[in-house]
């Protein structure tokens, strides 16, 4: 028996998602006592203290969680000034991306996303037999006109990350509104705002909060996550906002109890942890400036980023740089699978972690294996 013959055609085409390597695994492989992980865009400050306190108060794990996530959905709805019927909870926001494809994409239907976009978009598409349509990038980001030109009668979903992962590029409110006004009604537009909380009005005054646009664009769905600035990546909880009609249909494919009791409690409390959010933003802005200065002084170019990471261009295949740095205890992310073989994506860490990244990068260069553009 050939098992591959039993697998659906879409799944046969999937290359499994490769997460950043765990620090514990690298420590064991290379005998490193305290490696640092700057590979997965996690919050270096850690989880929300209020969220952790709420987790410790959960004392009845023999019971199923609230299948509707009532308390968390009410908090999210209040945060965005929306009705609870507009909210869907996910086991991470990745869960929502799959819901959208399962609810709206038939075999052979087209799903549009940009080159250098989040790797889960084609995975979710292929898993339901959809046809991935990759459009050209513009300055490493989403080319909205190319996306509009790619729309056909078979198009069902457009995925746009804003800010984009792994490049950190962002789209303005004007750009997004002009785009949404031209998207045909038969296409669902998913705006993935996983990194939106890192974007401040003072630094990016033209960055849109698309959660406030549902009344104007009935085919719009916006995703958010608690894995980034809230520091709850290990609990896997995210959500989407959309019209009650869209919410109704994607909730039909949501598995019962898809968000566990600890995640529900932590996320609900973390939404109130304004001091943790602000401190995380400040740490990110300081660290981002430090890494950009370090790159400039070493002749390395990078893509300006509105997220909590920086894509650095080494002007040569970066896999060997990644390998050398990992053996010295610094784990970053090679992104050749995103069509960017010369880049490493580096999460903004604590002050000590950022300094260690630069120190190890310099050691790799000084070893004579590599040369900067200086």
C-alpha positions in Angstrom: 0.0 0.0 0.0 1.3 3.5 -0.9 0.0 5.9 1.8 0.7 8.9 -0.5 -2.0 7.7 -2.9 -4.5 8.1 -0.1 -3.6 11.6 0.7 -5.5 14.5 -0.8 -3.7 16.3 -3.7 -3.5 19.6 -1.7 -1.9 18.0 1.3 0.7 16.2 -0.9 1.9 19.6 -2.1 2.5 21.0 1.4 5.9 21.4 2.9 5.5 21.4 6.6 5.9 24.7 8.4 9.4 24.9 10.1 9.3 26.8 13.4 12.3 28.5 14.9 14.6 26.1 16.7 14.0 25.8 20.5 16.7 27.1 22.8 16.7 23.8 24.7 17.4 21.8 21.5 20.3 24.0 20.5 21.7 23.9 24.0 21.7 20.1 24.0 23.2 19.9 20.4 26.0 22.3 20.9 26.6 22.1 24.6 25.7 25.7 25.2 24.5 26.7 28.7 22.3 29.7 27.9 21.5 30.2 24.2 19.2 33.0 23.3 16.3 32.7 20.8 15.6 35.6 18.5 13.9 33.5 15.9 10.1 33.5 16.5 9.1 37.1 17.2 8.2 36.4 20.8 8.1 39.1 23.4 11.4 39.1 25.2 9.8 40.8 28.2 7.8 37.6 28.7 4.1 37.1 29.4 1.8 39.7 30.9 2.1 39.6 34.7 -1.7 40.0 35.0 -2.1 37.1 32.5 0.2 34.9 34.6 -1.7 35.7 37.8 -5.0 34.8 36.1 -3.5 31.4 35.0 -2.5 30.6 38.5 -6.1 31.3 39.7 -7.5 28.6 37.3 -8.1 25.6 39.6 -10.6 23.3 37.9 -8.9 21.7 34.9 -11.1 18.7 35.0 -13.8 20.8 33.4 -13.9 21.7 29.7 -13.2 25.4 29.0 -16.0 27.8 28.1 -16.7 26.7 24.6 -17.9 30.2 23.6 -15.1 32.0 25.4 -17.7 34.4 26.6 -15.7 36.5 29.0 -12.8 37.0 26.6 -15.0 37.8 23.7 -16.8 40.4 25.7 -13.4 42.0 26.6 -12.3 41.9 23.0 -15.6 43.4 21.8 -15.3 46.2 24.3 -11.7 46.9 23.3 -12.7 47.4 19.6 -16.1 48.9 20.3 -17.8 46.0 18.4 -20.6 43.6 19.1 -19.7 40.2 20.5 -21.2 38.6 17.4 -18.3 40.0 15.5 -15.7 38.0 17.4 -14.2 34.5 16.7 -11.6 32.9 19.0 -8.8 30.8 17.7 -6.0 28.5 19.0 -3.7 31.3 17.9 -4.6 33.5 15.0 -3.3 30.8 12.7 -6.5 28.9 13.6 -8.6 31.7 12.1 -6.7 31.6 8.9 -7.6 27.9 8.5 -11.2 28.6 9.4 -11.5 31.1 6.6 -10.2 28.7 4.0 -12.3 25.8 5.3 -15.5 28.0 5.2 -15.0 29.9 1.9 -12.5 28.0 -0.3 -13.6 25.1 -2.5 -11.2 22.8 -4.3 -9.8 24.8 -7.2 -10.7 28.2 -5.8 -8.0 30.8 -5.7 -6.4 32.4 -2.7 -4.2 35.5 -3.2 -1.2 36.6 -1.2 2.0 38.4 -1.8 5.5 37.0 -2.3 7.4 37.2 1.0 4.1 36.7 2.9 3.5 34.6 6.0 4.1 30.9 5.2 0.8 29.7 6.7 -1.3 31.4 3.9 -0.3 28.8 1.2 -0.5 26.0 3.7 -4.0 26.8 4.7 -5.0 27.1 1.1 -3.5 23.8 -0.1 -5.0 21.9 2.8 -8.5 22.5 1.5 -7.6 22.0 -2.2 -7.4 25.7 -3.0 -5.0 27.2 -5.6 -2.4 29.6 -4.1 -1.9 32.7 -6.2 1.3 34.5 -5.3 1.6 38.1 -6.5 4.9 40.0 -6.9 6.1 42.1 -4.0 6.6 45.8 -4.0 9.6 47.0 -2.0 9.5 43.7 -0.1 5.8 44.3 0.8 2.3 43.8 -0.5 1.7 45.2 -4.0 -2.1 46.0 -3.7 -2.5 46.7 -7.4 -0.9 43.4 -8.4 -3.3 41.7 -6.0 -6.3 43.4 -7.6 -5.1 42.4 -11.1 -4.8 38.8 -9.9 -8.5 38.6 -8.9 -10.7 36.3 -11.1 -14.1 34.7 -10.8 -12.4 31.9 -8.9 -10.8 34.1 -6.3 -12.2 33.6 -2.8 -9.7 35.0 -0.3 -6.9 37.6 -0.2 -4.5 37.4 2.7 -2.6 40.6 3.7 -0.4 40.9 6.8 0.0 44.5 8.0 2.7 44.8 9.2 4.0 42.0 7.0 5.9 39.0 8.3 8.8 38.4 7.6 9.7 41.8 6.0 8.2 44.2 8.5 6.7 46.4 5.8 3.4 48.1 6.3 0.5 49.7 4.4 -1.2 53.0 5.1 -4.8 53.7 5.7 -5.2 55.5 2.4 -3.7 52.5 0.5 -5.8 50.0 2.3 -9.1 51.9 1.8 -8.5 52.4 -1.9 -7.7 48.7 -2.2 -10.8 47.5 -0.2 -13.1 49.7 -2.3 -12.0 47.9 -5.5 -12.1 44.3 -4.2 -15.1 42.5 -5.6 -17.8 41.4 -3.2 -17.2 37.7 -3.8 -13.7 37.9 -2.2 -13.0 37.8 1.5 -10.1 40.1 2.5 -8.2 38.9 5.6 -6.0 41.5 7.2 -3.5 39.8 9.5 -2.6 42.4 12.3 -0.5 40.1 14.5 2.0 42.9 15.1 -0.4 45.8 15.2 0.1 46.5 18.9 3.7 47.4 18.2 2.7 50.2 15.8 2.3 53.5 17.6 0.4 56.5 16.3 3.3 58.8 17.0 5.7 56.8 14.8 3.3 55.6 12.2 0.4 58.1 12.0 -0.9 56.7 8.8 -1.1 53.1 10.0 -4.8 51.8 10.0 -6.7 49.9 12.6 -8.8 47.9 10.3 -10.8 46.4 13.1 -12.8 49.7 12.9 -13.7 49.3 9.2 -16.2 46.4 9.4 -19.3 48.6 8.7 -17.7 49.9 5.5 -16.4 46.6 4.1 -18.7 43.6 4.7 -16.1 41.2 3.1 -13.4 42.2 5.6 -12.0 40.0 8.4 -9.2 41.1 10.7 -7.1 38.8 12.9 -5.1 39.6 16.0 -3.0 37.5 18.4 -2.0 37.3 22.0 1.3 35.6 21.0 3.3 38.8 20.3 3.1 41.9 22.5 1.0 40.2 25.2 3.7 37.5 25.5 1.3 34.5 25.5 2.7 32.5 22.6 2.9 29.3 24.6 -0.8 29.4 25.3 -1.9 29.8 21.7 -4.8 32.2 21.6 -5.9 34.7 18.9 -9.1 36.1 17.5 -10.7 37.7 14.5 -13.3 40.5 14.0 -15.6 40.4 11.1 -19.3 41.0 10.2 -21.7 38.8 12.2 -22.5 37.0 8.9 -18.8 36.0 8.3 -18.4 35.2 12.0 -21.4 32.9 11.9 -19.9 30.8 9.1 -16.3 30.5 10.4 -17.6 29.5 13.8 -19.3 26.5 12.1 -15.8 25.1 11.3 -14.3 26.0 14.6 -13.7 23.0 16.8 -15.4 22.8 20.2 -13.3 24.1 23.1 -10.5 25.2 20.7 -9.1 27.7 23.3 -8.2 26.1 26.6 -9.1 27.4 30.1 -5.6 28.8 30.9 -5.4 30.7 27.6 -8.9 32.2 28.1 -8.1 33.4 31.6 -4.6 34.7 30.6 -5.8 36.6 27.5 -8.7 38.2 29.3 -6.4 39.5 32.0 -3.7 40.5 29.6 -6.0 42.9 27.7 -6.0 45.1 30.9 -2.2 45.0 31.3 -1.5 48.5 29.8 1.8 48.8 31.6 3.1 45.6 30.2 2.0 46.6 26.7 3.7 50.0 26.9 6.9 48.6 28.4 7.0 46.0 25.6 6.6 48.7 23.0 9.3 50.8 24.5 11.7 47.9 24.7 11.0 47.1 21.1 11.6 50.7 19.9 14.9 50.9 21.8 16.1 47.6 20.6 15.0 48.2 17.0 17.0 51.5 17.0 20.1 49.7 18.4 20.0 46.9 15.8 19.5 49.4 12.9 22.5 51.4 14.1 24.6 48.3 14.4 23.7 47.3 10.8 24.4 50.7 9.5 27.8 50.9 11.1 28.7 47.5 9.6 27.5 48.2 6.1 24.6 45.9 6.3 21.3 46.9 4.8 17.9 45.9 6.3 14.2 46.4 5.6 12.6 49.1 7.8 10.2 47.2 10.1 7.0 48.2 12.0 7.0 44.8 13.8 9.2 43.4 16.5 11.8 42.0 14.2 14.3 43.1 11.6 15.1 41.4 8.3 18.8 41.9 7.7 20.4 41.6 4.2 23.9 40.0 4.2 24.2 40.2 0.4 25.1 36.5 0.2 23.3 33.3 1.2 22.7 33.6 4.9 22.3 30.0 5.9 26.0 29.7 6.8 25.8 32.8 9.0 22.7 31.3 10.7 24.6 28.1 11.3 27.7 29.8 12.7 25.7 32.1 15.0 23.6 29.2 16.3 26.7 27.2 17.2 27.7 30.3 19.3 24.4 30.3 21.1 22.3 32.9 19.2 19.3 31.5 17.3 17.8 33.7 14.6 15.7 32.8 11.5 16.9 32.1 8.0 14.1 33.0 5.6 15.2 31.4 2.3 11.8 29.7 2.3 10.2 33.1 1.9 12.3 33.8 -1.2 14.9 35.8 0.8 18.0 33.6 0.9 20.4 36.5 1.7 18.4 37.6 4.8 18.2 36.6 8.4 15.1 37.7 10.4 16.1 38.8 13.9 13.6 39.3 16.7 14.1 42.3 18.8 15.2 41.1 22.2 16.2 42.5 25.6 19.1 44.9 25.8 21.4 42.1 26.7 20.1 39.8 24.0 20.5 42.5 21.3 24.1 43.2 22.4 24.8 39.5 22.4 23.4 39.1 18.9 25.7 41.9 17.6 28.7 40.5 19.5 28.2 37.0 18.1 27.6 38.4 14.6 30.9 40.3 14.9 32.7 37.1 16.1 31.5 35.3 13.0 32.8 38.0 10.8 36.1 38.3 12.7 36.6 34.5 12.3 37.4 35.2 8.7 34.5 33.1 7.4 32.4 36.1 6.3 32.9 39.6 5.1 30.6 42.6 5.5 30.0 45.2 2.8 32.3 47.7 4.6 
